[in-house]
């Protein structure tokens, strides 16, 4: 509401016209569920690649690109930087980090790091494991202010995973550390 009436004009008719334009923009964004989802994701994170949006929001590739095109035409997002190719890749188009107008460079850097992580199937398995097993464990045991690496390893060994248990446990420990959870070694 403050945004709607932020216009410093003393003419109330001008303020109403400006509020109408803002409401029209908001309506056009949230008229499409995927556009609203992507914008809220970008408002929270500042920047993302199309792949991150597909993985995190579980949206189809075509929908993500259509949504980014729409937000770009509204001048809400810009293409900040192209992600470097991974060594050993055969080429192809390089992913773009899309950022909100005026996003911080830290947001763009985090989006690049998260993009490379999201490309790894092991990392995605570890991330899913943290969300479904370890986070509920930590919520149930609120008196504990961290977790022992052996506990993580034991939790992983109880789950069925297509990858080496140690790899998933190590990635899970890294994810937890990035979330601010103390992991004792």
QUIRAGI-V451414 format. One record per pair of residues at least 24 apart in sequence whose C-alpha atoms are under 8 Angstrom apart, sorted by the first residue. I is the first residue (numbers start at 1). GAP is how many residues later the second one is. Records with the same first field share a line. If there is no record, write none. Layout:
# QUIRAGI-V451414
I = GAP / GAP
This chain:
# QUIRAGI-V451414
29 = 42
34 = 25 / 29 / 30 / 33
35 = 32 / 33 / 35 / 36
38 = 26 / 29
39 = 32
42 = 57 / 58
43 = 57
45 = 62
46 = 53 / 54 / 57 / 58 / 61 / 62
47 = 50 / 51 / 52 / 53 / 56 / 60 / 61 / 64
48 = 49 / 50 / 51 / 60 / 63 / 64 / 67
49 = 46 / 47 / 48 / 49 / 62 / 63 / 66
50 = 45 / 46 / 47 / 48
51 = 64 / 67
52 = 62 / 63 / 66
55 = 63
75 = 26
76 = 24 / 25
77 = 24
80 = 28
81 = 27
83 = 29
122 = 41 / 45 / 46 / 49
123 = 45 / 48
125 = 36 / 43
126 = 42 / 43 / 45 / 46
127 = 44 / 45 / 48
129 = 27 / 43
130 = 42 / 45 / 46
145 = 36 / 37
146 = 35 / 36 / 37 / 38
147 = 34 / 35 / 36 / 37
148 = 35 / 36 / 37
149 = 24 / 34 / 35 / 36
150 = 35
